[in-house]
């Protein structure tokens, strides 16, 4: 396995401290327009100690779907343009 492949399979260190690690992933990847689920995910993110790292990861890796660091895809796209 090469370094690139290995880095894609190995989670970043901050993931082990993420509150969402003990929550159903479905909550963070809601159906389009499901604002109730989006709000629930954002509430969980608000108390997460690695929220910043999560958002930075989503921006750096161009995540286009899901709630990352308390941000929905539209917000992540806007943040990505400022980087």
N, C-alpha and C positions, 0 to 999 in steps of 0.2 A: 504494500500500500504506500502510495507516495504522500508527501507532506500535505498537498492540497486536499486529496481525498480524505486523509485522516482528520484534517481540521474541519471538514464538513460533517464528519461523523461524531466528533468530540464536542460536547456542549461547552460553552464558555463557562468560566468559573462562577459568574454571578448567578447562573441558572439555579444552582442548588439552594440559593437563598430567596428565590422568587416565591411569593405567596401563591401564584397560580400553579406552581408545581404540585400542589395538593388539591387542585380544583379541576373539574372537568374541562378539557380543552374546548369543548363545544361552546362554552360560555364566551370564550375569547375569539371565536370565529362564527359570529351570529349570521343568520340569513339577512340578506339585504332588506333594510327597512325595519328590522326588529329592534326598535329603540329601547325597549324594556331590557333586553339582554345586553345591549351596548351600555346602558346606564349601570347595570349590575356589574359588568366587567370593570368599568371605570371606577366603581366604588371599591372593588377589590384592589385595583392598581393604586388607588389613593393611599392605601396603608402599606404598600409594598416597599421594603427597604432598598430594593434594586430597581426601582422605577426608572431612574435616569439611565442606568446601564441598558435596560431593556429598550428604551426609546432610542438610544444611540445605536444599539445593535440593529433595530428595525430600519433606521435611516441608512446606516452603513451598508446593510445587505439588501436594500431596496425591497422591503416587505410591502406588498400591495394589498394585503387582505388581513383582516383581524385587528384586534385591539392590542397595541404594544405600548408599554409605558404609560398607559392611560389615554392614549391617542388613537383615534379612528383613522382609517386610511387617508381621508381628505386632509386631516391635520398633519399626518406624516408627510404627505406630498408637499405641503406648504413648507414644512420644516426642512425637507430635503433641498428645496430650492434656495434656502438661506445658507446652506453649508457650502 
